[in-house]
């Protein structure tokens, strides 16, 4: 009835109809405190975070990460003290590769997500010219494409996640050009095409995180509601399997920004790390397969902010 590829992707008449590889693990990586880091922390299929693993690649913060190939991940872009476009591929056993020469506009404060069942997309961010809305598609073998002309409001510090099994959503963020903090979203099709702005729902904020859960839904969470200072929040907003964002859900756990999030266990997610405005954090908050966020879990690993996270499988 269909063709099952070696990566576990099931196609019928050339159309992806099922991804039988389910990402069961996650990885937090890089980030900053006073120095930049290249350490990583692996997350098992129960959502337990491991201690620091010695870093690989250029230490940096304000980068992004997404899954690709059905079972691998990619970290990309960020700030080393200057904008960069380098990437680091992550194997399906959680091993981070050395730096890959960057493709596209060097930038920081962007977001990334999986789409199409086996690909990823980096989008938005900022460079020396200010906020951006361009994107870069990542193939199912981890090759980053050149810049794609931007769609939607240029902004930085948004979040992104996959939803619907093969699509993605970017949401929230800030523009230093308009001095606006946003709650708007942009949907990404299963071919990587970014849609125009959709009127925002929920608390406007930046420096939040997002992840997939429940197999076909997503959740945005936490962030900073004050672009000129530190006013962290812990509110969350669920995203349905057709990309509709819900109203604010009362926050659970430590309010913070500059955190990261990824799916684990095939249908759950975890938020981790960040900054309260007065202290770096390494606490985590698990998200159940129905989108319920749990109380803080005692932190493991180096407390830091503006790291990235993605799902992978072994």
Secondary structure, 3 states (H helix, E strand, C coil): CCEECCCCEEEECCEEEEECCCCCEEEEECCECCCECCCEEEECCCCCECCCECCCCCCCECCEEEEECCCEEEEEEEECCCEEEEEEEECCCCCECCCECCCCCCEECCEEEEECCCEEEEEEEEECCEEEEEEEEECCCCCECCCECCCCCCEECCEEEEECCCEEEEEEEEECCCCEEEEEEEEECCCCCECCCECCCCCCCECCEEEEECCCEEEEEEEECCCCCCCEEEEEEEECCCCCECCCECCCCCCCECCEEEEECCCEEEEEEEECCCCEEEEEEEECCCCCECCCECCCCCCCECCEEEEECC
